Amino acid sequence: KTLAETVKTVIFKDYRGKGFGKLVSEAIEAEVKSRGVKKIMSTIYSFNIPMISIKLKQGYMIEGYHPDHEAPGFDEYSLGKILK
């Protein structure tokens, strides 16, 4: 129970900008923490500035940059957080 990596989640376009991304991120973190995991990691597309901003405000740190990670033009950042 050392590390949990989240899968990509998408907020439908009609619901963006209404705080749902933050709520989903908080819920995932709370669930992982309740299971005794010590670190959480998330990989986010570099163009998804709103979610990167949310994660940084929640205490995540950028741990890596992956150019063309899934396909050409799909660069990603790895963000991680130690859970206390």
Long-range contacts (C-beta under 8 A, 24 or more apart in sequence): 1-35, 1-36, 1-37, 1-38, 2-37, 2-38, 2-39, 3-37, 3-38, 3-39, 3-40, 3-41, 4-32, 4-35, 4-37, 4-39, 4-40, 4-41, 5-40, 5-41, 5-42, 5-43, 6-32, 6-40, 6-41, 6-42, 8-43, 8-44, 16-50, 17-50, 21-50, 21-51, 21-54, 22-54, 22-58, 25-51, 25-54, 25-55, 25-58, 26-58, 29-58, 29-81, 29-83, 32-83, 33-83, 37-83, 38-82, 38-83, 39-80, 39-81, 39-82, 39-83, 40-80, 40-81, 40-83, 41-78, 41-79, 41-80, 41-81, 42-78, 42-79, 42-80, 43-69, 43-76, 43-77, 43-78, 43-79, 44-76, 44-77, 44-79, 45-74, 45-75, 45-76, 46-75, 46-76, 46-77, 47-75, 52-77, 52-79, 55-79, 55-81
